[in-house]
Amino acid sequence: MRYWPFILFLFLSILVKAQKDVTPALEIIKSCIDYSAFNNPLEALNTFQYNSYENLKIAGNPEAITGSGYKKTELRRTLLKTGVFLSEKTSEIVNDQIQGNKELITAAFMPGFEKPVYPIYNINFQSRNLYENTYVVFDQHYINPISVSGLNSYNYETMGDTLIENREINIIGFAPIETSTSTLSGTLYIDQETKAIAKAHYNIYKDLRVEIKHDFTYDSLHHLWYCSYSELFIKKTNNVKEIELFGGRFEVGTRNQDEIDKDTDELYLIMKRYQNDFKTNRKVNFGRKVSLLRFLKLLLINH
């Protein structure tokens, strides 16, 4: 019995040390927000540019796109013939602290269309920057978990740690305090040293099931993480849901479930984006200042 005080003291010492070694999830998120100006390449660098390739696939019932007009007619015709809508785009993203951010489209391909459906390039399917106040999915804005508003909208939980590119990473899960149409849930991977986002997984489980992924690559010279790959999956549920797309409406989930499984495998939208050839603090070329529509028409003529 005389050893019990010593054993109890040793146990409490280990427990206290363990508690000190675990950084609360909320404090990690606050640090990530505080250091965002140093970790966001658009703010941390004078100039920044990279190449981007996007692949978009949409599967749905052609008859669910109602109304008349060129955009709706061509989209219905394409889906009826191929069963899917496909689009590919390559572009160069340039950013300058003075001139701002711009996307220069270098090539576009939409099989099944006589001419490209230009409005698709005005749709923001998925945010590129994870440090803004809101995160965008399909032109809809959601509260960013890495924001001041997010601190009042989400609960955060430490889920452990891992290594990404041989760097120590905190894994933080988050979920909305109160479910709403503007909240997300998911997992954030935060660099323990720089407090930057090293990976992110977001989910939306409402009328549509949305799954989002962002992978990053580390630049040891500038101590920054660049988003190198992202995915956006939107899957159907059994609920009725209308979404405005290219001026047409998709009514989701109104068909027999067996028919949906057979024809579309419950898949509504997939977008994959690859980003590479990152260049920092170099002179960037913003090109001619023409409208997006005019630029795409010139691109079509030249190709």
Residue pairs with C-beta under 8 A, 6 or more apart in sequence:
22 158
23 158
23 170
24 158
25 156
25 157
25 158
25 172
25 173
26 151
26 156
28 156
28 158
28 170
28 172
28 190
28 195
29 145
29 146
29 150
29 151
29 156
29 172
29 174
29 188
29 190
30 151
31 190
31 195
32 39
32 146
32 188
32 190
32 195
32 196
32 197
33 146
33 147
33 148
33 151
34 195
35 194
35 195
35 196
36 43
36 131
36 146
37 43
37 44
38 44
38 194
39 131
39 194
39 195
39 196
39 197
39 224
39 225
40 129
40 131
41 48
41 95
41 224
41 226
41 280
42 48
42 95
42 101
42 129
42 131
43 131
44 222
44 224
45 95
45 222
45 224
45 280
45 281
46 96
46 97
46 281
47 94
47 95
47 96
47 97
47 280
47 281
47 282
47 283
47 284
48 94
48 95
48 278
48 279
48 280
48 281
48 284
49 92
49 93
49 94
49 95
49 278
49 279
49 282
49 284
50 92
50 93
50 226
50 275
50 276
50 277
50 278
50 279
51 90
51 91
51 92
51 93
51 275
51 276
51 277
52 90
52 91
52 92
52 93
52 103
52 273
52 274
52 275
53 88
53 89
53 90
53 273
53 274
53 275
54 87
54 88
54 89
54 90
54 91
54 271
54 272
54 273
55 86
55 87
55 88
55 271
55 272
55 273
56 85
56 86
56 87
56 88
56 89
56 120
56 125
56 269
56 270
56 271
57 84
57 85
57 86
57 269
57 270
57 271
58 79
58 84
58 85
58 245
58 268
58 269
59 79
59 83
59 84
59 85
59 263
59 264
59 265
59 267
59 268
59 269
60 79
60 250
60 252
60 264
60 268
61 79
61 250
61 251
61 255
61 263
61 264
62 75
62 76
62 77
62 79
62 80
63 76
64 249
64 250
64 251
64 252
64 254
65 72
65 75
65 76
65 79
65 245
65 248
65 249
65 250
66 72
66 248
66 249
66 251
67 247
67 248
67 249
69 247
69 248
71 117
71 119
71 246
71 247
71 248
72 246
72 247
72 248
74 113
74 114
74 117
75 85
75 117
75 245
75 246
75 248
76 248
77 112
78 85
78 112
78 113
79 85
81 112
82 111
82 112
83 263
83 264
85 110
85 112
86 110
86 111
86 112
87 108
87 109
87 110
87 120
88 107
88 108
88 109
88 110
89 105
89 107
89 108
89 109
89 121
90 105
90 106
90 107
90 108
91 103
91 104
91 105
91 106
92 103
92 104
92 106
93 101
93 102
93 103
93 104
93 128
93 275
94 101
94 102
94 104
94 284
94 285
94 286
95 101
95 102
95 284
96 284
96 286
99 286
102 286
102 287
104 286
104 287
105 121
105 292
105 295
105 296
105 299
106 299
107 299
107 303
108 116
108 121
108 296
108 299
110 116
110 117
110 120
115 300
116 296
116 300
117 246
118 292
118 293
118 296
119 246
119 247
120 246
121 292
121 296
122 292
123 138
123 139
123 245
123 246
124 136
124 138
124 139
125 137
125 138
125 139
125 232
125 269
125 271
126 136
126 137
126 212
126 230
126 232
126 271
126 273
127 134
127 135
127 136
127 137
128 227
128 230
130 144
130 146
130 197
130 200
130 214
130 227
131 144
131 146
131 197
132 144
132 147
133 144
133 147
133 148
133 149
134 141
134 142
134 143
134 144
134 147
135 141
135 142
135 143
135 144
135 184
135 202
136 142
137 204
137 210
137 212
137 232
138 234
138 243
138 269
141 182
142 182
142 183
142 184
142 204
143 149
143 150
143 153
143 154
143 182
143 183
143 184
144 150
145 153
145 154
145 156
145 174
145 184
145 186
145 188
146 188
146 197
150 174
152 177
153 176
153 177
153 178
153 183
154 174
154 175
154 176
154 177
154 183
155 174
155 175
155 176
155 177
156 172
156 173
156 174
157 172
157 173
157 174
158 170
158 171
158 172
159 171
159 172
159 173
159 187
160 171
161 168
161 169
161 170
161 171
161 192
162 169
162 171
162 189
163 169
164 189
164 198
164 199
164 216
164 218
165 198
165 217
165 218
167 191
167 192
167 193
167 198
167 218
168 191
168 192
168 193
169 189
169 190
169 191
169 192
169 198
169 199
170 189
170 190
170 192
171 187
171 188
171 189
172 187
172 188
172 189
172 190
173 186
173 187
173 188
174 184
174 185
174 186
174 187
174 188
175 185
176 183
176 184
176 185
181 206
184 202
184 203
184 204
185 202
185 203
185 204
185 205
186 200
186 201
186 202
186 203
186 212
187 200
187 201
188 197
188 199
188 200
189 197
189 198
189 199
189 200
190 196
190 197
190 198
191 197
191 198
191 225
194 223
194 224
194 225
196 224
196 225
197 214
197 216
197 225
198 216
198 218
198 225
199 214
199 215
199 216
200 212
200 213
200 214
201 211
201 212
201 213
201 214
202 210
202 211
202 212
202 213
203 209
203 210
203 211
203 212
204 210
204 212
207 237
207 239
207 241
207 252
208 234
208 235
208 236
208 237
208 241
208 243
208 252
208 268
209 233
209 234
209 235
209 236
209 237
210 232
210 233
210 234
210 235
211 231
211 232
211 233
211 235
212 230
212 231
212 232
212 233
213 229
213 230
213 231
214 227
214 229
214 230
215 227
215 228
215 229
215 230
216 225
216 226
216 227
216 228
217 225
217 226
217 228
217 278
218 224
218 225
219 225
219 226
219 278
219 280
222 280
224 280
226 275
226 278
227 275
228 274
228 275
228 276
229 272
229 273
229 274
229 275
230 272
230 273
230 275
231 270
231 271
231 272
231 273
232 269
232 270
232 271
232 272
233 267
233 269
233 270
234 268
234 269
234 270
235 266
235 267
235 268
236 252
236 253
236 260
236 264
236 266
236 267
236 268
237 252
237 253
238 253
238 257
239 252
239 253
240 251
240 252
240 253
240 254
241 251
241 252
241 253
242 249
242 250
242 251
242 252
243 249
243 250
243 252
250 268
252 268
253 260
260 266
290 298
